[in-house]
Structure formats: C-alpha cells, structure tokens
C-alpha cells in the first residue's frame, strides 16, 4: 500500500508526499506518509498524515488518516482519502465498511441478498467500535449527495431493504422513510433523522458538515494513542516548518534510497504480475488458435459447389421478392390515388359519377418527363415549375421511369390540390386549420385531392445538409422576386419518388402559399448530393 501510494503521487503530481520512514519490529511493520497540497488558488493548505501498521499473523493493514486544513472542513470540500487515492487501493475502515466516494445503490435486490446484507449492516451500525458514519437514503434528496471517503458511507435503499434492516435494529435505531445519518459513537454526535420525501439535500449537507468538523475534535482511538508520529501530528502544528536536523543531507540521501528501494520493489512486483498475466494470455491465445484451426478444417471440408448453388437459389428468391415488392408498391399507390379522388367526390357531393369514373381510369401516362412537366405547367395553375428539364430527362432511360412518372404526376397534383385548398381559405380570410398547415398534414389527414402517402414527404433536409454551404447551394433554385428579391431560394422540402435504390429520384418544392399563393417546383431528378456522396 505504501509503495502504491508513492507511485500514484508521482503519476499525479498535484500534491506532495513525504515518506516519514518505516520500522520493522519482530514481524510488525509500521510506515508513516505525509501529504500536502494547496487549493482554491492558494487560499488554503491541507496537511494529511497516513499511518500504516501491519501485525504479523493478520490478513490486513490497519491505518489511520488524520487531516488538518487552514479552513474549516465542509462536506462540499474534497475528502483527503479521495485526493490521495486511498479508496482506489480497496481500503476499508476498522469496522470493515468499504471506503467509496459514490453512493452504493441497494435497490431491487433479492430477498436473500437483503437478509444477508441487512444483518451485516445492522451489526455494524450497533457496534460501539464503529468509526465511520453511515447515511441511509430511502427517498431521493433534492440535490445529489455523495459519500465522504473514510468518514461517511452512503447507501441508497428501497423500502423492502429498509424493512428488512429494521428487523435487525432496536426500535430507537430504525430507518425511517426519508434519511438517517448514523454518526460514529466516537464522534459523540446525535444521529440525524429526516422523515418524508423528497429529502432536503441542504439538511443532509449540513449534517455531514457538522460531522466533519466534529471529527477534528474527536480523541484518538486507543490503538493509535501511543504512536509517536500520530500523537505528534495531533498535538503539534501540522503547518509549522520542521526543525532542521544536523544530518539533513544524510537523512535526505537515506530517505531517497529508501524510496528508490520501495519503488524498485513495487516495480518488481508489477513486472512479476505482468509476466504471470502474459503467460496466461499466451496460453489462452494458443487455445483459441487451436480452436480456429479445427474450425477452419471443418469449413474446408464443406462442398464449395453446394454453397454456390445455395447462393444462386437465394439470389433468385431475392429477385422474386423484389419484383413482388415493386408490384405491391404500385398497387398501394393506385389505391391511394383512388382514395384521394373519392374523398374529393364525397366533399363536393356533386358530379359523383364523373369522379368515380375518373377514379376507375388508370392514371395519366406520359412518354417522357418533359411531356409530364409541360402538361403540369399547362393544367396545374397553382404550381410554378422552375425546374431544369435536363435532370428529369436523364431518368427517362431507367427501367422504372414509367412508375416514377406516375408517382411524380400524383405528387404534382397533390401539391396543386393543397395550394388551391389553402389559398382559397386564405383569400376568404379564414384560418386553414391544422389539416392545411402544410403539405405533410394535408396528405396525412387524407384531404380531398391527396394522391400520395405522407411517408414519402419530407418538409426539411437533415442538419448536416442544411448547415453545409456546398450541399445547401445544390438545393437552391429559381423563384419569383416577389418570393425572394434575390431571385433564388433554398428548397429543403422534397418528395421521394424512390426511397432507397439509386438513383432515388426526388422532387424538391418550396411552399409560398402564404405569400404568392404558389408552390414552386425547383428540381425533379436523381437524388442531390449529400455528405456521404462524392
């Protein structure tokens, strides 16, 4: 423990360490270490004495940590045991309660775990020799509360564990619904009890602060009362400059030699452990290599021709499923188109025969995207098509071009129906309502004239595209100066004519029904570049 504390200080370097020496008397060993640091930009100083003692025949090292500070301790200040890393070494108090800075959660345990731990904790709470305080929380506090390593251990328990623990405690020591701080008997402080919830975090901080400040006036335990180094620290001024010894240079050399020897022993121990770990890892890897070789031999024996035949059959099945999926999508789009026409018929309540007949007819077929755009420009009066024809013309050579033209025609008609419905209400001075708040709401609520699914409509691009100037410029197209005096605007909203497979064509639009009463069509073509494309 002594060598590991020295090694940790050299790695950290944010506090000083003085080795006060060690002794060996008939199998019993003692070592004293002194730590010091300043905090708050030099506003206060801390001196800590750690005395370690090992008695022959015992299975642990006993220790005492004494600390002094030029200001009063409070629970919000850093605990000395945490600063020097004592809890990292697995240290425990003389009552065997572990030193841990975080809260130990004990919620949701099984009945057997509750009974076993509750009996041990109940015995520790009633022990007259206990030197660590225990805080039990059954209700969450208003502010986070953590333990103070070496002094206060915090347990977060549920109601079942509380009832189980109370079975092992006298009536006056039971845990209430709320919080209870069991002060160590040596501190001569009453226990802190708060009922109800949530528990006041300020009250808990105050109780822990009083416990810390009282600990500075607590007498030494009997087993440490006659230790010269500990008694000198308690009785003297820890911040007084040490007296210069006549042989200071020799003492410094001796101390340096002892530290180097201790460090060398620690390094030797670490190297031995590393060799042991490396040997175990080598044996483990050798076993894994043997298993992999056996597995490779098994795989090599498999008929490669059989696997290829299986792969070919699976590919054929995948192609069949793809064709069936495309046919299902086409049927779905046709049903949505008919549904939109029928919805318009029901709303208008006249000319039903003509509308039903129109719904039963197949959608308009266009031999090319150019003719589709020309027809939309001539018939869909609420659309302003500024898209360049070249990107759409490239799609005419794709095997799925006919399906894309049908979906594009339905999308354009849906946008025109939305613009007509919204502008008619706005011109009449009426509120369009949530169903006509945007194109997505128009399609999602199945308004008359909606011929496409809401799932293929996106009102904006991702943040990656929107914040990237290059990608944003690729989605900026021509508009009327009444919409934007610059004559160009950003078209983030789009409709997916093909959601996944390349070229995944898109129709980008800009909704200006609140201004000019128009929906602009700025682009129709293959998917525009993203951050994942070159």
MOJO-V256270 format. One record per residue. N is the residue number from 1. RES is the residue in one letter. PHI is phi in radians with two decimals (* if undefined). Layout:
N,RES,PHI ; N,RES,PHI
This chain:
1,X,* ; 2,X,-1.08 ; 3,X,-1.17 ; 4,X,-1.22 ; 5,X,-1.13 ; 6,X,-1.14 ; 7,X,-1.09 ; 8,X,-1.11 ; 9,X,-1.10 ; 10,X,-1.20 ; 11,X,-1.33 ; 12,X,-1.44 ; 13,X,1.33 ; 14,X,-1.70 ; 15,X,-2.73 ; 16,X,-1.72 ; 17,X,-2.35 ; 18,X,-2.09 ; 19,X,-1.51 ; 20,X,-1.42 ; 21,X,1.84 ; 22,X,-2.45 ; 23,X,-2.49 ; 24,X,-2.39 ; 25,X,-2.30 ; 26,X,1.06 ; 27,X,1.66 ; 28,X,-1.64 ; 29,X,-2.06 ; 30,X,-2.41 ; 31,X,-2.50 ; 32,X,-2.18 ; 33,X,-2.20 ; 34,X,-2.13 ; 35,X,-1.99 ; 36,X,-2.65 ; 37,X,-2.79 ; 38,X,-2.04 ; 39,X,-2.46 ; 40,X,1.04 ; 41,X,1.00 ; 42,X,1.41 ; 43,X,-1.38 ; 44,X,-2.63 ; 45,X,-2.26 ; 46,X,-2.26 ; 47,X,-2.16 ; 48,X,-2.28 ; 49,X,-1.97 ; 50,X,-2.00 ; 51,X,-1.92 ; 52,X,-1.94 ; 53,X,-2.51 ; 54,X,-2.22 ; 55,X,-1.85 ; 56,X,-1.00 ; 57,X,1.63 ; 58,X,-1.61 ; 59,X,-1.86 ; 60,X,-2.73 ; 61,X,-1.75 ; 62,X,-1.54 ; 63,X,-2.58 ; 64,X,-2.39 ; 65,X,-1.96 ; 66,X,-2.02 ; 67,X,-2.29 ; 68,X,-2.37 ; 69,X,-2.43 ; 70,X,-1.39 ; 71,X,-2.38 ; 72,X,-1.17 ; 73,X,-1.23 ; 74,X,-2.34 ; 75,X,-1.14 ; 76,X,-1.38 ; 77,X,-1.42 ; 78,X,-1.20 ; 79,X,-1.31 ; 80,X,-1.02 ; 81,X,-1.09 ; 82,X,-1.32 ; 83,X,-1.13 ; 84,X,-1.48 ; 85,X,1.40 ; 86,X,-1.14 ; 87,X,-1.23 ; 88,X,-1.18 ; 89,X,-1.54 ; 90,X,1.31 ; 91,X,-1.23 ; 92,X,-2.43 ; 93,X,-1.28 ; 94,X,-1.23 ; 95,X,-1.81 ; 96,X,1.16 ; 97,X,-1.50 ; 98,X,-1.08 ; 99,X,-1.57 ; 100,X,-2.44 ; 101,X,-1.27 ; 102,X,-1.34 ; 103,X,-1.32 ; 104,X,-1.59 ; 105,X,-1.38 ; 106,X,-2.23 ; 107,X,-1.73 ; 108,X,1.35 ; 109,X,-1.33 ; 110,X,-1.27 ; 111,X,-1.11 ; 112,X,-1.13 ; 113,X,-1.11 ; 114,X,-1.06 ; 115,X,-1.11 ; 116,X,-1.17 ; 117,X,-1.25 ; 118,X,-1.12 ; 119,X,-1.16 ; 120,X,-1.15 ; 121,X,-1.20 ; 122,X,-1.10 ; 123,X,-1.13 ; 124,X,-1.16 ; 125,X,-1.15 ; 126,X,-1.59 ; 127,X,-1.26 ; 128,X,-1.27 ; 129,X,-1.65 ; 130,X,-1.17 ; 131,X,-2.00 ; 132,X,-1.87 ; 133,X,-1.45 ; 134,X,-2.23 ; 135,X,-1.93 ; 136,X,-1.91 ; 137,X,-1.92 ; 138,X,-1.89 ; 139,X,-2.28 ; 140,X,-1.15 ; 141,X,-1.36 ; 142,X,-1.28 ; 143,X,-2.28 ; 144,X,-1.06 ; 145,X,-2.20 ; 146,X,-2.09 ; 147,X,-1.30 ; 148,X,-2.07 ; 149,X,-0.88 ; 150,X,1.56 ; 151,X,-2.36 ; 152,X,-2.24 ; 153,X,-1.88 ; 154,X,-1.89 ; 155,X,-2.12 ; 156,X,-1.73 ; 157,X,-2.08 ; 158,X,-1.68 ; 159,X,-1.23 ; 160,X,-1.17 ; 161,X,-1.15 ; 162,X,-1.06 ; 163,X,-1.13 ; 164,X,-1.11 ; 165,X,-1.15 ; 166,X,-1.12 ; 167,X,-1.20 ; 168,X,-1.82 ; 169,X,-2.13 ; 170,X,-1.08 ; 171,X,-1.04 ; 172,X,-1.33 ; 173,X,-2.02 ; 174,X,-1.22 ; 175,X,-1.60 ; 176,X,-1.46 ; 177,X,-1.39 ; 178,X,2.64 ; 179,X,-2.75 ; 180,X,-2.55 ; 181,X,-1.86 ; 182,X,-1.54 ; 183,X,-1.25 ; 184,X,-1.17 ; 185,X,-0.99 ; 186,X,-1.21 ; 187,X,-1.45 ; 188,X,0.96 ; 189,X,-2.04 ; 190,X,-1.24 ; 191,X,-1.14 ; 192,X,-1.72 ; 193,X,-2.21 ; 194,X,-2.38 ; 195,X,-1.80 ; 196,X,1.56 ; 197,X,-2.73 ; 198,X,-1.27 ; 199,X,-1.34 ; 200,X,-1.22 ; 201,X,-1.15 ; 202,X,-1.14 ; 203,X,-1.15 ; 204,X,-1.13 ; 205,X,-1.05 ; 206,X,-1.13 ; 207,X,-1.14 ; 208,X,-1.18 ; 209,X,-1.09 ; 210,X,-1.08 ; 211,X,-1.12 ; 212,X,-1.14 ; 213,X,-1.21 ; 214,X,-1.21 ; 215,X,-1.04 ; 216,X,-1.14 ; 217,X,-1.84 ; 218,X,-1.37 ; 219,X,-1.09 ; 220,X,-1.16 ; 221,X,-1.05 ; 222,X,-1.03 ; 223,X,-1.21 ; 224,X,-1.97 ; 225,X,-1.13 ; 226,X,-1.79 ; 227,X,-1.39 ; 228,X,-1.00 ; 229,X,-1.13 ; 230,X,-1.22 ; 231,X,-1.09 ; 232,X,-1.13 ; 233,X,-1.18 ; 234,X,-1.24 ; 235,X,-1.49 ; 236,X,-1.66 ; 237,X,-1.73 ; 238,X,-1.10 ; 239,X,-1.68 ; 240,X,-1.29 ; 241,X,-1.17 ; 242,X,-1.19 ; 243,X,-1.24 ; 244,X,-1.33 ; 245,X,-1.48 ; 246,X,-1.00 ; 247,X,-1.84 ; 248,X,-1.10 ; 249,X,-1.14 ; 250,X,-1.17 ; 251,X,-1.11 ; 252,X,-1.13 ; 253,X,-1.11 ; 254,X,-1.13 ; 255,X,-1.10 ; 256,X,-1.12 ; 257,X,-1.12 ; 258,X,-1.14 ; 259,X,-1.13 ; 260,X,-1.12 ; 261,X,-1.12 ; 262,X,-1.10 ; 263,X,-1.15 ; 264,X,-1.10 ; 265,X,-1.10 ; 266,X,-1.11 ; 267,X,-1.11 ; 268,X,-1.09 ; 269,X,-1.09 ; 270,X,-1.10 ; 271,X,-1.10 ; 272,X,-1.07 ; 273,X,-1.13 ; 274,X,-1.12 ; 275,X,-1.10 ; 276,X,-1.12 ; 277,X,-1.15 ; 278,X,-1.11 ; 279,X,-1.11 ; 280,X,-1.11 ; 281,X,-1.15 ; 282,X,-1.10 ; 283,X,-1.12 ; 284,X,-1.13 ; 285,X,-1.14 ; 286,X,-1.10 ; 287,X,-1.13 ; 288,X,-1.14 ; 289,X,-1.09 ; 290,X,-1.12 ; 291,X,-1.11 ; 292,X,-1.13 ; 293,X,-1.11 ; 294,X,-1.09 ; 295,X,-1.14 ; 296,X,-1.08 ; 297,X,-1.10 ; 298,X,-1.14 ; 299,X,-1.18 ; 300,X,-1.11 ; 301,X,-1.31 ; 302,X,-1.27 ; 303,X,-1.24 ; 304,X,-1.14 ; 305,X,-1.09 ; 306,X,-1.10 ; 307,X,-1.12 ; 308,X,-1.13 ; 309,X,-1.11 ; 310,X,-1.09 ; 311,X,-1.09 ; 312,X,-1.12 ; 313,X,-1.11 ; 314,X,-1.11 ; 315,X,-1.13 ; 316,X,-1.11 ; 317,X,-1.12 ; 318,X,-1.09 ; 319,X,-1.11 ; 320,X,-1.09 ; 321,X,-1.10 ; 322,X,-1.11 ; 323,X,-1.13 ; 324,X,-1.11 ; 325,X,-1.14 ; 326,X,-1.11 ; 327,X,-1.11 ; 328,X,-1.12 ; 329,X,-1.10 ; 330,X,-1.11 ; 331,X,-1.10 ; 332,X,-1.09 ; 333,X,-1.08 ; 334,X,-1.14 ; 335,X,-1.12 ; 336,X,-1.14 ; 337,X,-1.10 ; 338,X,-1.11 ; 339,X,-1.07 ; 340,X,-1.12 ; 341,X,-1.17 ; 342,X,-1.15 ; 343,X,-1.11 ; 344,X,-1.13 ; 345,X,-1.13 ; 346,X,-1.12 ; 347,X,-1.24 ; 348,X,-1.32 ; 349,X,1.03 ; 350,X,-2.66 ; 351,X,1.15 ; 352,X,-1.11 ; 353,X,-1.09 ; 354,X,-1.13 ; 355,X,-1.18 ; 356,X,-1.11 ; 357,X,-1.11 ; 358,X,-1.15 ; 359,X,-1.18 ; 360,X,-1.32 ; 361,X,-1.30 ; 362,X,-1.14 ; 363,X,-1.09 ; 364,X,-1.08 ; 365,X,-1.85 ; 366,X,-2.12 ; 367,X,-1.22 ; 368,X,-2.70 ; 369,X,-1.19 ; 370,X,-1.09 ; 371,X,-1.19 ; 372,X,-1.07 ; 373,X,-1.13 ; 374,X,-1.13 ; 375,X,-1.15 ; 376,X,-1.14 ; 377,X,-1.11 ; 378,X,-1.44 ; 379,X,-1.89 ; 380,X,-1.66 ; 381,X,-1.27 ; 382,X,-1.57 ; 383,X,-1.83 ; 384,X,-2.01 ; 385,X,-1.58 ; 386,X,-1.87 ; 387,X,-1.16 ; 388,X,-1.23 ; 389,X,-1.32 ; 390,X,-1.09 ; 391,X,-1.03 ; 392,X,-1.25 ; 393,X,-1.11 ; 394,X,-1.10 ; 395,X,-1.21 ; 396,X,-1.07 ; 397,X,-1.54 ; 398,X,-1.46 ; 399,X,-1.03 ; 400,X,-1.70 ; 401,X,-1.09 ; 402,X,-1.10 ; 403,X,-1.15 ; 404,X,-1.18 ; 405,X,-1.16 ; 406,X,-1.08 ; 407,X,-1.18 ; 408,X,-1.15 ; 409,X,-1.11 ; 410,X,-1.11 ; 411,X,-1.14 ; 412,X,-1.14 ; 413,X,-1.14 ; 414,X,-1.13 ; 415,X,-1.10 ; 416,X,-1.17 ; 417,X,-1.13 ; 418,X,-1.08 ; 419,X,-1.11 ; 420,X,-1.12 ; 421,X,-1.12 ; 422,X,-1.26 ; 423,X,-1.19 ; 424,X,-1.13 ; 425,X,-1.23 ; 426,X,-1.14 ; 427,X,-1.12 ; 428,X,-1.46 ; 429,X,1.34 ; 430,X,-1.83 ; 431,X,-1.43 ; 432,X,-1.07 ; 433,X,1.44 ; 434,X,-1.14 ; 435,X,-1.17 ; 436,X,-2.03 ; 437,X,-1.19 ; 438,X,-2.83 ; 439,X,-1.13 ; 440,X,-1.10 ; 441,X,-1.14 ; 442,X,-1.03 ; 443,X,-1.35 ; 444,X,-1.14 ; 445,X,-1.55 ; 446,X,1.13 ; 447,X,-1.22 ; 448,X,-0.99 ; 449,X,1.67 ; 450,X,-1.45 ; 451,X,-1.99 ; 452,X,-2.22 ; 453,X,-1.38 ; 454,X,-1.18 ; 455,X,-1.19 ; 456,X,-1.73 ; 457,X,-1.78 ; 458,X,-2.25 ; 459,X,-1.47 ; 460,X,-2.75 ; 461,X,-1.47 ; 462,X,-1.24 ; 463,X,-1.06 ; 464,X,-1.08 ; 465,X,-1.29 ; 466,X,-1.12 ; 467,X,-1.56 ; 468,X,-1.65 ; 469,X,-1.09 ; 470,X,-1.11 ; 471,X,-1.22 ; 472,X,-1.17 ; 473,X,-1.10 ; 474,X,-1.15 ; 475,X,-1.94 ; 476,X,-1.85 ; 477,X,-2.33 ; 478,X,-1.25 ; 479,X,-2.43 ; 480,X,-1.21 ; 481,X,-0.98 ; 482,X,-1.17 ; 483,X,-1.41 ; 484,X,-2.56 ; 485,X,-0.97 ; 486,X,-1.28 ; 487,X,1.44 ; 488,X,-2.49 ; 489,X,-2.67 ; 490,X,-1.51 ; 491,X,-1.84 ; 492,X,-1.50 ; 493,X,-1.28 ; 494,X,-2.72 ; 495,X,-2.14 ; 496,X,-1.57 ; 497,X,-1.40 ; 498,X,-2.54 ; 499,X,-1.38 ; 500,X,-2.13 ; 501,X,-1.24 ; 502,X,-1.14 ; 503,X,-1.50 ; 504,X,0.80 ; 505,X,-1.05 ; 506,X,-2.28 ; 507,X,-2.07 ; 508,X,-1.64 ; 509,X,-2.36 ; 510,X,-2.29 ; 511,X,-1.51 ; 512,X,-2.10 ; 513,X,-1.18 ; 514,X,-1.30 ; 515,X,-1.79 ; 516,X,-1.55 ; 517,X,1.30 ; 518,X,-2.19 ; 519,X,-1.94 ; 520,X,-1.46 ; 521,X,-1.90 ; 522,X,-1.65 ; 523,X,-2.74 ; 524,X,-2.50 ; 525,X,3.03 ; 526,X,-1.10 ; 527,X,-0.97 ; 528,X,-1.24 ; 529,X,-1.12 ; 530,X,-2.23 ; 531,X,-1.18 ; 532,X,-1.65 ; 533,X,-1.90 ; 534,X,-1.46
